[in-house]
Amino acid sequence: MTCLYIRKRRQYNLTSSSRLLKPTASGGTPRSIGSTTDMESGSVHSLQTHHFTYEELEEATDSFSGTMEIGDGGFGTVYKGHLRDGREVAVKRLYNNSCRRVEQFLNEAAILSRLRHPNLVLFYGCTSSRSRELLLVYEFVPNGTLADHLHGDHAAERALTWPLRLGVAVEAAAALAYLHAVEPPVVHRDVKTSNILLDANFHVKVADFGLSRLFPFDVTHVSTAPQGTPGYVDPEYHQCYQLTDRSDVYSFGVVLVELISSKPAVDVTRDRSEINLAGMAIHKIQQCQLEQLVDLDLGYGSDEATRKAMTMVAELAFRCLQQNGEMRPPIKEVLDALRSIQEDGFGKKGDALIAPRSPDTVHAPWDSMSTTPSISQ
């Protein structure tokens, strides 16, 4: 294992680094999902989706019984339901006391009604604006959230082995790459492990688009008040009020660290300097202390291939967590790197898959499996 001194580097080409992605994750032509004015029209009737009645969803959830409740988020409660046609569904019931509930409802319905990807939760429809309540209906994903399995109710089961975690990372990145490639692009704005659902075979379904934004064409950022979840919010977005696709990349970097460490993004029981997982990860990597960050039970200390793969994912997370958004890789590049790691952990010529030289913000030595000569130059 070598300690590499990461030195100052010249700026990336800013012209290309903040440009919006064009190809889809599958390599095809992006499908238009409408304009921002469609979302802001304020009418549910213009959405290309099925409209449920309040009564049929009330029946499906046993009158929104507490026994059917499966989740509780910032904007509403989620219930499991059974439609008359036999489908199992998840019904999101927005809080009545939320002053932004109509905006959140229209935003999520407008975006999801136009998106189709195997790693995005399937949207079945919603109630109409004349309904007693604003309800959103999705496919039911039975295996809980990634957060549940990493450090929640299912963590003790230890079902998420390292190969499964790497697969989750690949599929979540594929979903984000798709979002960033459609026209107009979509920035999720709330990427976190509790918004990554897992099916019975641990395949990913990214959910919760209430904070997502459609980007106008040919812009590099949207000026908007920061929103998101503590521990995941892009620090540059928080400071400058400029949302870009690299804001999602930062949040995904936190998810990658959670995958290799099994630690939550924020934990007030940790030492004060380590409450924020992103900061903790940067420090441990810089100080050649990766073994103090990763979950050793995943095989980091006992299996050479696992150790190399986890180290490369740590390197990738390190790039995603840079303070300067233009120093972060686009999500498509992150996806390609993860797929290469998943295949065999090495590039075509046997060299470890490595990030380019580190950004200006990093000066300290850190532990790395990297062998690419250009890194240490």
C-alpha positions in Angstrom: 0.0 0.0 0.0 1.4 3.4 -0.9 0.9 6.8 0.4 0.6 9.3 -2.4 1.1 13.0 -1.9 -1.7 14.8 -3.7 -0.4 18.0 -5.1 -1.9 21.2 -6.5 -3.2 20.8 -10.0 -4.3 23.2 -12.6 -8.0 23.9 -13.0 -10.1 21.6 -15.1 -11.4 23.0 -18.4 -14.3 25.0 -17.1 -16.0 25.1 -20.4 -16.7 21.4 -20.4 -16.9 20.6 -16.7 -20.2 22.4 -16.1 -21.8 21.6 -19.3 -25.0 19.6 -19.0 -24.9 16.0 -20.0 -26.3 15.0 -23.4 -26.3 11.2 -23.9 -28.6 8.9 -21.9 -27.2 6.3 -19.5 -28.1 3.7 -22.0 -26.4 5.5 -24.8 -29.6 6.4 -26.6 -31.1 9.7 -27.5 -32.6 11.5 -24.5 -36.4 11.7 -24.5 -37.9 15.2 -23.8 -39.8 15.3 -20.6 -41.4 18.7 -21.2 -40.6 22.1 -20.0 -40.4 23.8 -16.7 -43.6 25.7 -17.6 -45.5 22.4 -17.7 -44.6 21.7 -14.1 -45.4 25.3 -13.0 -48.8 25.4 -14.7 -50.5 24.4 -11.5 -52.8 21.9 -13.1 -52.8 18.2 -12.4 -55.0 17.6 -15.4 -52.2 18.4 -17.8 -50.1 15.6 -16.5 -49.7 12.5 -18.6 -50.6 10.1 -15.8 -53.5 8.1 -14.3 -55.8 10.0 -11.8 -56.9 8.0 -8.8 -59.9 8.9 -6.7 -59.5 9.6 -3.1 -62.0 6.8 -2.3 -60.0 4.0 -4.1 -56.8 5.0 -2.3 -58.6 5.2 1.0 -59.8 1.7 0.4 -56.4 0.5 -0.7 -54.8 1.7 2.5 -57.5 0.6 4.9 -58.5 4.2 5.5 -54.8 5.1 5.9 -54.4 2.8 8.8 -51.4 3.2 11.0 -50.7 -0.5 10.5 -50.2 0.2 6.8 -47.7 3.0 7.4 -44.3 2.2 5.9 -42.5 5.5 5.9 -42.4 9.1 7.2 -40.5 11.9 5.4 -40.2 15.6 5.3 -43.3 16.2 3.2 -45.6 13.3 4.0 -46.4 9.8 5.2 -46.1 6.7 3.0 -48.6 3.9 3.3 -48.7 0.4 1.7 -51.8 -0.3 -0.3 -53.5 -2.9 -2.3 -55.4 -1.8 -5.4 -58.5 -3.7 -6.7 -56.5 -4.9 -9.7 -54.1 -6.7 -7.4 -51.2 -4.3 -7.5 -49.3 -3.5 -4.3 -48.6 0.2 -4.1 -47.0 2.9 -1.9 -49.2 5.9 -1.4 -47.6 9.2 -0.3 -50.0 11.4 1.7 -48.6 14.9 1.9 -48.9 16.8 5.2 -51.8 19.2 5.3 -49.8 21.7 7.4 -47.1 22.0 4.8 -47.3 25.4 3.0 -45.5 24.0 0.0 -47.4 20.7 -0.3 -49.1 21.7 -3.6 -45.8 22.8 -5.1 -44.2 19.5 -4.0 -47.1 17.5 -5.2 -47.1 19.1 -8.7 -43.4 19.0 -9.0 -43.0 15.3 -8.2 -46.0 14.3 -10.3 -44.9 16.3 -13.3 -41.4 14.9 -13.2 -42.1 11.3 -12.5 -45.0 11.0 -15.0 -42.4 11.6 -17.8 -39.5 9.5 -16.6 -38.9 5.8 -17.2 -35.8 3.9 -16.0 -35.4 0.5 -14.4 -33.7 2.1 -11.4 -36.3 4.8 -10.8 -39.4 4.0 -8.7 -42.3 3.5 -11.0 -45.0 6.2 -10.7 -48.6 4.9 -11.1 -50.4 8.2 -10.8 -52.0 10.7 -8.4 -55.3 12.2 -7.2 -56.7 15.1 -9.1 -56.7 18.7 -7.8 -60.4 18.2 -6.9 -59.6 15.4 -4.5 -59.9 15.7 -0.7 -56.2 15.1 -0.4 -53.1 15.3 -2.5 -51.9 11.7 -2.9 -49.1 10.2 -5.0 -49.0 6.5 -6.0 -45.9 4.4 -6.7 -45.0 0.8 -7.1 -44.4 -0.8 -3.7 -40.7 -1.7 -3.2 -40.6 -4.4 -0.6 -37.0 -4.5 0.9 -36.8 -1.1 2.6 -34.2 1.6 2.0 -30.5 1.4 1.6 -30.2 3.4 4.9 -32.2 0.6 6.6 -29.7 -2.0 5.5 -26.6 0.0 6.2 -27.3 1.5 9.6 -31.0 1.0 10.3 -33.6 -1.6 11.2 -32.1 -4.3 8.8 -28.4 -3.6 9.5 -28.0 -6.5 11.9 -29.0 -8.9 9.2 -25.7 -8.1 7.3 -27.5 -8.9 4.1 -25.6 -6.3 2.1 -22.3 -7.9 1.2 -19.7 -6.0 -0.6 -20.6 -7.3 -4.1 -24.3 -6.2 -3.4 -23.2 -2.8 -2.2 -21.1 -2.3 -5.3 -24.1 -3.3 -7.4 -26.3 -0.8 -5.5 -23.7 1.9 -6.2 -23.7 1.1 -10.0 -27.5 1.1 -10.3 -28.0 4.3 -8.2 -25.4 6.1 -10.4 -27.2 4.8 -13.5 -30.4 6.3 -12.3 -28.7 9.7 -11.7 -26.9 9.5 -15.1 -30.3 9.0 -16.7 -31.8 12.0 -14.9 -28.9 14.3 -15.8 -29.2 13.2 -19.5 -32.9 13.6 -20.3 -34.0 16.8 -21.9 -34.4 19.0 -20.0 -32.1 17.5 -17.4 -33.4 16.7 -13.9 -31.3 17.4 -10.7 -32.7 15.2 -7.9 -31.5 17.5 -5.1 -32.1 15.0 -2.3 -29.9 12.0 -3.1 -29.4 10.0 0.1 -29.5 6.4 1.3 -33.1 6.8 2.6 -34.3 7.7 -0.9 -32.7 4.6 -2.5 -35.2 1.8 -2.2 -34.2 -1.9 -2.6 -36.3 -4.6 -4.1 -36.3 -8.3 -3.0 -33.2 -8.9 -5.1 -31.4 -5.7 -3.9 -31.9 -3.9 -7.1 -32.2 -0.1 -6.8 -35.2 2.1 -7.2 -34.4 5.8 -6.6 -37.4 7.6 -5.1 -38.6 11.0 -3.7 -38.6 13.7 -6.3 -40.3 16.3 -4.3 -37.3 18.6 -4.3 -36.1 17.8 -7.9 -35.7 20.5 -10.5 -36.0 20.5 -14.2 -33.2 22.5 -15.7 -33.9 25.0 -18.5 -32.0 24.2 -21.7 -28.4 25.5 -22.1 -27.7 26.7 -18.6 -25.0 25.6 -16.2 -26.9 26.3 -12.9 -30.1 27.4 -11.4 -30.1 30.0 -8.6 -32.4 28.7 -5.8 -32.5 28.6 -2.1 -30.6 25.5 -0.8 -32.8 22.5 0.1 -31.9 18.9 0.9 -30.9 16.8 3.9 -28.1 17.7 6.3 -25.0 15.7 5.6 -25.8 15.4 1.9 -26.2 19.0 0.7 -23.5 20.3 -1.6 -21.5 22.9 0.4 -21.0 25.1 -2.7 -24.8 25.0 -3.4 -25.3 25.9 0.3 -22.9 28.8 0.1 -23.6 30.2 -3.4 -27.3 29.3 -3.9 -26.3 27.8 -7.3 -27.7 24.3 -8.0 -25.9 22.2 -10.7 -25.8 18.6 -11.6 -22.6 18.4 -9.6 -24.7 19.0 -6.5 -26.2 15.5 -7.0 -22.6 14.2 -7.5 -21.6 15.5 -4.1 -24.6 13.8 -2.4 -23.8 10.6 -4.2 -20.2 10.8 -2.9 -21.7 10.7 0.6 -23.7 7.6 -0.4 -20.5 6.0 -1.6 -18.9 6.6 1.8 -21.9 5.1 3.6 -21.6 2.0 1.4 -17.9 1.4 2.3 -18.3 2.4 6.0 -21.8 1.4 7.0 -21.9 4.7 8.9 -24.7 7.3 8.7 -24.1 10.7 7.0 -24.7 12.5 10.2 -24.2 11.0 13.7 -24.1 13.4 16.7 -22.8 10.5 18.9 -19.5 10.5 17.0 -16.6 12.8 18.0 -17.4 16.4 17.2 -14.9 16.5 14.3 -16.5 13.4 12.8 -20.2 14.1 13.1 -20.4 14.9 9.4 -19.4 11.7 7.5 -18.2 13.6 4.4 -15.7 15.6 6.5 -14.6 12.5 8.3 -14.0 10.6 5.1 -11.9 13.3 3.6 -9.8 13.5 6.7 -9.3 9.7 7.0 -8.4 9.4 3.4 -5.9 12.2 3.5 -4.2 10.8 6.6 -3.8 7.3 5.2 -6.3 6.0 7.6 -8.8 4.3 5.3 -8.9 1.2 7.6 -10.4 3.5 10.3 -13.2 4.5 7.9 -14.3 1.3 6.1 -16.5 -1.5 7.5 -13.9 -4.2 8.1 -16.5 -6.9 8.2 -17.0 -6.4 4.4 -13.6 -8.1 3.8 -11.3 -5.1 3.6 -8.7 -6.7 5.8 -9.1 -10.3 4.7 -9.7 -10.3 0.9 -7.2 -8.6 -1.4 -9.8 -8.0 -4.3 -12.3 -6.5 -1.9 -9.7 -4.2 -0.3 -8.6 -2.9 -3.8 -12.2 -2.4 -4.9 -13.2 -0.6 -1.7 -10.1 1.6 -1.9 -11.0 2.6 -5.4 -14.6 3.4 -4.4 -13.1 5.5 -1.6 -11.0 7.4 -4.2 -14.0 8.0 -6.3 -16.0 9.2 -3.3 -13.1 11.6 -2.5 -13.4 13.2 -6.0 -17.2 13.5 -5.6 -16.8 15.3 -2.3 -14.6 18.1 -3.5 -15.7 21.6 -2.2 -15.5 23.1 -5.7 -18.2 21.6 -7.8 -16.3 22.0 -11.0 -13.6 19.6 -9.6 -16.2 16.8 -9.2 -16.6 14.3 -12.1 -19.9 14.2 -14.0 -22.1 11.4 -12.8 -21.6 9.5 -16.2 -17.9 9.4 -15.4 -18.7 8.1 -11.9 -20.9 5.4 -13.4 -18.3 4.3 -15.8 -15.7 4.1 -13.0 -18.0 2.0 -10.8 -18.8 -0.4 -13.6 -15.1 -0.9 -14.3 -14.5 -1.6 -10.6 -17.4 -4.0 -10.5 -16.1 -5.9 -13.5 -12.6 -6.6 -12.1 -11.3 -3.6 -10.2 -8.8 -2.8 -12.9 -8.6 -1.1 -16.2 -8.0 -2.9 -19.5 -4.2 -2.8 -19.1 -4.2 -4.1 -15.5 -3.7 -0.6 -14.0 -5.8 0.4 -11.0 -8.7 2.6 -12.1 -7.8 6.1 -10.8 -9.2 9.6 -10.6 -7.2 12.3 -12.4 -4.8 14.4 -10.3 -6.4 15.8 -7.2 -7.9 19.3 -7.1 -6.2 22.3 -5.6 -8.1 22.0 -2.4 -6.2 18.8 -1.4 -2.6 18.9 -0.1 -2.2 16.2 2.5 -0.9 12.6 2.0 -3.4 9.9 1.8 -3.5 6.1 1.5 -4.2 4.7 -1.9 -4.0 1.5 -4.0 -3.5 3.7 -7.0 -0.6 2.9 -9.3 -1.2 5.3 -12.1 2.1 7.4 -12.5 0.3 10.6 -13.4 -1.3 10.8 -9.9 2.0 11.4 -8.1 3.5 13.8 -10.6 
